[in-house]
Amino acid sequence: MKKPAIKKLHRLLLFYLLLWIILFEFILPANNFLPKPSVVLLSFDALWRDYKFPVNFLATISSVYIALIAAYFIAQYLSPIIFRKNHFLSEFLFSLHWFSIYIPWIIFGIFLIYWFPISPIIEFIFLLITAFFSLIIKIKEEASNVQKEFIESAVSLGAGENIISRKIIWKSIQPKILKHTILLHFNLWTLAIVFEFIKNGYGLGGIFRMALDYKDLSALFAVSVITGLFVFLGNSAIKFYRNKFCHWSLN
């Protein structure tokens, strides 16, 4: 994002913050739409004490980021197989893709909750599978768009299939895979919170459910702000990595 656009975004965020403070702290202090800023500040202590925020926050953030990182490197490791045509494992993985076209991933998560209601790692497994399939589908799609001149030049120089897969095709598509990872990162946060909400166990989704049960508007707002902040930080980290280490193609 260019600097003028960033400055404009910062001004808009500051405007929204001031509008929230003026409207809901002084003009509309008693309402069921948004809480008073002063009450939200006080609710952070309640989040820590009554909602066990540290444990729940760590449960969500570890599931999301460990699953995302693991899925990325597993997909990278298996990419030579994914690039091949008529390979059994590749064909098997993409045959399962058909289900994800018509059945939302969260339904698979609901079945996992039913099958393993007390498993402490089932959320991580769900997010890992979701991220992995999303990445390999994108890898397969982008691999078909790699310029043939690159591959033909490598073949003419005597490069083997493994070198072509890892040094030519993967490096060509890596920036676009990382760009896709930004969207995947947001989707994993969404799936994690919904999964935890349904399971009613540890995680930010469990806090959202408790806050709804208690009709605690300030807790809902506070945990939403924290969630949005960490999604933003995660997106920024992925973009930084992409710009730093995959700078050869940012289109």
C-alpha positions in Angstrom: 0.0 0.0 0.0 1.4 3.4 -1.0 2.1 6.0 1.7 -0.7 8.4 0.7 -3.2 5.6 0.9 -1.8 4.6 4.3 -2.1 8.2 5.6 -5.7 8.3 4.3 -6.5 5.1 6.1 -5.0 6.4 9.3 -7.1 9.5 9.1 -10.3 7.5 8.5 -9.5 5.2 11.5 -8.8 8.3 13.7 -12.1 9.8 12.5 -14.0 6.6 13.4 -12.4 6.5 16.8 -13.3 10.1 17.6 -16.8 9.6 16.3 -17.2 6.5 18.6 -16.0 8.4 21.6 -18.1 11.5 21.0 -21.3 9.6 20.1 -21.3 6.8 22.6 -19.4 8.4 25.5 -21.3 11.7 25.6 -24.3 11.8 23.3 -25.7 8.2 23.4 -24.2 6.7 26.6 -27.0 4.3 27.2 -27.6 2.0 24.1 -27.5 -1.6 22.9 -25.6 -0.8 19.7 -22.0 0.0 20.9 -20.6 0.3 24.4 -19.1 3.5 26.0 -15.4 3.7 25.4 -14.8 4.0 29.2 -16.7 0.8 29.8 -14.7 -1.0 27.1 -11.5 0.0 28.8 -12.8 -1.4 32.1 -13.9 -4.6 30.3 -10.3 -5.6 29.5 -9.8 -6.4 33.2 -12.9 -8.6 33.1 -11.8 -10.3 30.0 -8.5 -11.2 31.7 -10.2 -12.3 35.0 -13.7 -13.7 34.2 -13.2 -14.9 30.6 -9.7 -16.4 31.1 -8.5 -14.4 28.1 -4.8 -15.4 28.1 -5.6 -19.1 27.9 -8.3 -18.7 25.3 -6.3 -16.2 23.2 -3.3 -18.6 23.1 -5.5 -21.5 22.2 -6.8 -19.6 19.1 -3.6 -17.9 18.0 -1.5 -21.1 18.3 -4.0 -23.1 16.3 -4.2 -20.6 13.5 -0.5 -19.8 13.1 0.9 -23.2 13.7 -1.6 -24.7 11.2 -0.9 -22.0 8.6 2.9 -22.3 8.8 2.8 -26.1 8.9 0.4 -26.2 5.9 2.6 -23.8 3.9 5.8 -25.9 4.4 4.0 -29.2 3.8 2.6 -27.9 0.6 6.0 -26.6 -0.4 7.6 -30.0 0.4 4.9 -31.8 -1.7 4.9 -29.3 -4.5 7.0 -31.5 -6.9 4.3 -34.2 -6.6 1.5 -31.6 -7.0 3.1 -30.4 -10.2 3.2 -33.8 -11.8 0.4 -35.0 -13.9 -1.3 -38.4 -13.4 0.4 -38.9 -10.0 -1.7 -41.0 -7.6 -1.3 -38.7 -4.6 -1.9 -35.6 -6.6 -5.0 -37.0 -8.3 -6.3 -38.3 -4.9 -5.8 -34.9 -3.2 -7.6 -33.0 -6.0 -10.4 -35.5 -6.1 -11.2 -34.4 -2.6 -11.3 -30.8 -3.8 -14.7 -31.5 -5.4 -16.3 -31.7 -2.0 -15.0 -28.3 -0.9 -16.6 -26.7 -3.9 -20.1 -27.6 -2.7 -19.7 -28.2 1.0 -18.5 -25.4 3.3 -15.4 -26.3 5.3 -17.1 -25.5 8.6 -19.5 -28.4 8.0 -16.5 -30.7 8.0 -15.5 -29.0 11.3 -18.9 -29.7 12.8 -18.5 -33.4 12.0 -15.0 -33.3 13.7 -16.6 -31.8 16.8 -19.2 -34.6 16.8 -16.6 -37.3 16.3 -14.0 -35.9 18.7 -15.9 -33.6 21.2 -13.2 -33.5 23.8 -10.1 -33.7 21.7 -7.7 -30.7 22.5 -6.0 -30.8 19.1 -9.0 -31.3 16.8 -9.3 -27.6 16.0 -5.6 -27.5 14.9 -6.2 -30.6 12.7 -9.2 -29.0 11.1 -7.4 -25.7 10.4 -4.3 -27.6 9.1 -6.4 -29.6 6.6 -8.3 -26.6 5.5 -5.1 -24.5 4.9 -3.3 -27.4 3.2 -6.1 -28.0 0.7 -6.4 -24.3 0.0 -2.7 -24.0 -0.7 -2.3 -27.0 -2.9 -5.3 -26.0 -5.0 -3.7 -22.5 -5.5 -0.3 -24.1 -6.2 -1.8 -26.4 -8.9 -3.6 -23.4 -10.4 -0.6 -21.1 -10.5 1.8 -23.8 -11.7 -0.2 -24.1 -15.0 0.5 -20.4 -15.6 4.3 -20.6 -15.3 5.9 -19.5 -18.5 7.1 -22.5 -20.6 10.3 -20.6 -21.6 11.6 -20.9 -18.0 11.1 -24.6 -17.9 12.4 -25.2 -21.4 15.6 -23.2 -20.6 16.2 -25.2 -17.5 15.7 -28.5 -19.4 18.1 -27.4 -22.1 20.7 -26.7 -19.3 20.3 -30.3 -18.1 18.2 -29.5 -15.0 16.4 -32.5 -13.5 12.7 -32.7 -12.7 13.2 -32.1 -9.0 15.3 -28.9 -9.6 12.8 -27.6 -12.1 10.0 -28.1 -9.6 11.8 -26.5 -6.7 13.9 -23.9 -8.4 11.8 -22.8 -11.4 8.2 -23.6 -10.9 8.0 -23.0 -7.1 10.1 -19.8 -7.2 7.9 -18.5 -10.0 4.6 -19.0 -8.1 5.8 -18.3 -4.6 4.9 -14.6 -4.5 1.3 -15.5 -5.6 1.1 -18.3 -3.1 2.1 -15.9 -0.3 -0.5 -13.4 -1.6 -3.1 -16.1 -1.4 -1.8 -16.9 2.1 -3.0 -13.4 3.3 -6.6 -14.3 2.3 -6.2 -17.8 3.8 -4.9 -16.2 7.0 -8.2 -14.3 7.4 -10.3 -17.3 6.5 -8.5 -19.4 9.1 -9.2 -16.8 11.8 -12.9 -16.9 10.8 -13.1 -20.7 10.8 -11.2 -20.9 14.1 -13.6 -18.5 15.9 -16.7 -20.2 14.4 -15.3 -23.7 15.3 -14.6 -22.6 18.9 -18.0 -21.0 19.1 -19.8 -24.2 18.1 -17.5 -26.4 20.2 -17.9 -24.1 23.2 -14.4 -24.9 24.4 -11.2 -22.9 24.7 -10.5 -20.1 22.3 -11.8 -16.7 21.3 -14.9 -18.3 19.9 -15.7 -19.5 23.4 -15.3 -16.0 24.7 -17.7 -14.7 22.1 -20.2 -17.4 23.1 -19.9 -16.6 26.8 -20.3 -12.8 26.1 -23.4 -13.5 24.1 -24.8 -15.7 26.8 -24.1 -13.0 29.4 -25.3 -10.2 27.0 -22.0 -8.5 27.7 -21.7 -5.9 25.0 -18.5 -4.4 26.2 -16.7 -7.8 26.3 -18.0 -8.6 22.7 -16.6 -5.2 21.5 -13.3 -5.6 23.3 -12.6 -9.1 22.0 -13.6 -8.0 18.5 -11.0 -5.1 18.7 -8.3 -7.5 19.9 -9.1 -10.0 17.2 -9.1 -7.4 14.5 -5.7 -6.1 15.7 -4.1 -9.5 15.6 -5.5 -10.2 12.1 -4.0 -6.9 11.0 -0.6 -7.8 12.5 -0.7 -11.2 11.0 -1.5 -9.8 7.5 1.3 -7.2 7.9 3.8 -10.0 8.9 2.9 -12.1 5.8 3.2 -9.0 3.5 6.6 -8.1 5.1 7.9 -11.6 4.5 6.6 -11.6 0.9 8.1 -8.1 0.1 11.4 -9.0 1.8 12.0 -12.5 0.5 9.9 -12.8 -2.7 10.5 -9.3 -4.1 11.2 -10.6 -7.7 7.4 -10.6 -8.5 4.8 -8.7 -6.6 2.1 -8.5 -9.2 
